Amino acid sequence: MDVKSIGSMQAAMGISMTTNTPSRRDLVEAVRAISASNVLGDNRELNFVLDRVSHTAIMQVVDRTTNEVVMQVPAEYLLRLAKELKQKG
C-alpha cells in the first residue's frame, strides 16, 4: 500500500489528517475500512492491541481463518528487549 492509496482511503472516509488528534470513532472506522478493503490481503484484518506489560499500542495484521499474527509493529522481539532493558535499568 502506498501513501497515495492511504490518502484516497482517508478522503473516502472523510478523515482529515490535518486535525491534531483523530477521534476514537475515526480510528475505529478507519481500521474497519482497511480490514474490509482487503488491501492487507484476503482474509486478513487490522487490529490494535494494548500490551499490558509495556502499555504500548501494538498494530497487528491477523489472518482471519487461523488467527495467526502475520505482521506486528512493534515486533515481539522489540517488546521483549524493552522489557529486559526496563528491568535492568
C-alpha positions as CSV (number, residue, x, y, z in Angstrom):
1,M,0.0,0.0,0.0
2,D,1.4,3.4,-0.9
3,V,0.9,6.8,0.5
4,K,-1.4,7.8,-2.4
5,S,-3.8,4.9,-1.6
6,I,-3.8,5.8,2.1
7,G,-4.8,9.4,1.2
8,S,-7.5,8.1,-1.0
9,M,-9.0,6.0,1.8
10,Q,-8.8,8.9,4.2
11,A,-10.6,11.1,1.8
12,A,-13.3,8.5,1.1
13,M,-13.9,8.1,4.8
14,G,-13.9,11.8,5.4
15,I,-10.9,11.7,7.7
16,S,-8.6,14.7,7.6
17,M,-5.1,14.2,8.9
18,T,-4.6,17.9,9.4
19,T,-6.5,17.8,12.7
20,N,-4.4,17.3,15.8
21,T,-5.8,14.0,17.0
22,P,-8.4,11.8,15.3
23,S,-11.3,10.7,17.5
24,R,-11.7,7.1,18.7
25,R,-14.6,6.8,16.3
26,D,-12.4,7.9,13.4
27,L,-9.8,5.3,14.3
28,V,-12.4,2.5,14.6
29,E,-13.9,3.5,11.3
30,A,-10.5,3.6,9.6
31,V,-9.5,0.2,10.9
32,R,-12.8,-1.3,9.8
33,A,-12.5,0.2,6.3
34,I,-8.9,-1.0,5.9
35,S,-9.9,-4.5,7.0
36,A,-12.9,-4.6,4.7
37,S,-11.0,-3.3,1.7
38,N,-8.7,-6.4,1.6
39,V,-5.6,-4.1,1.0
40,L,-3.8,-6.3,3.6
41,G,-4.7,-9.4,1.7
42,D,-7.6,-11.9,1.6
43,N,-8.8,-13.0,5.0
44,R,-6.6,-10.5,6.9
45,E,-7.7,-7.8,9.2
46,L,-6.0,-4.9,11.1
47,N,-6.1,-5.0,14.9
48,F,-4.7,-2.7,17.6
49,V,-3.8,-4.1,20.9
50,L,-2.5,-2.6,24.1
51,D,0.4,-4.6,25.6
52,R,-0.4,-5.0,29.3
53,V,3.3,-5.1,30.4
54,S,4.7,-2.2,28.4
55,H,1.4,-0.2,27.9
56,T,2.5,0.1,24.3
57,A,0.0,0.2,21.4
58,I,0.6,-2.7,19.0
59,M,-0.6,-2.9,15.4
60,Q,-1.2,-6.4,14.1
61,V,-2.3,-7.8,10.8
62,V,-4.1,-11.1,11.6
63,D,-5.2,-14.0,9.3
64,R,-8.9,-14.3,9.9
65,T,-9.0,-18.1,9.3
66,T,-6.1,-19.1,11.5
67,N,-5.9,-16.1,13.9
68,E,-2.2,-16.1,13.2
69,V,-0.4,-12.7,13.6
70,V,1.1,-12.2,10.1
71,M,2.7,-8.9,11.0
72,Q,3.2,-6.8,14.1
73,V,4.5,-3.4,14.9
74,P,6.5,-3.1,17.1
75,A,7.8,-6.6,16.7
76,E,7.6,-9.1,19.6
77,Y,11.4,-9.2,20.0
78,L,11.4,-5.4,20.4
79,L,8.8,-5.6,23.2
80,R,10.9,-8.3,25.0
81,L,14.0,-6.2,24.6
82,A,12.3,-3.1,26.0
83,K,11.1,-5.2,29.0
84,E,14.5,-6.5,29.7
85,L,16.1,-3.1,29.5
86,K,13.5,-1.7,31.8
87,Q,14.2,-4.4,34.3
88,K,17.9,-3.8,34.2
89,G,17.7,0.0,34.3
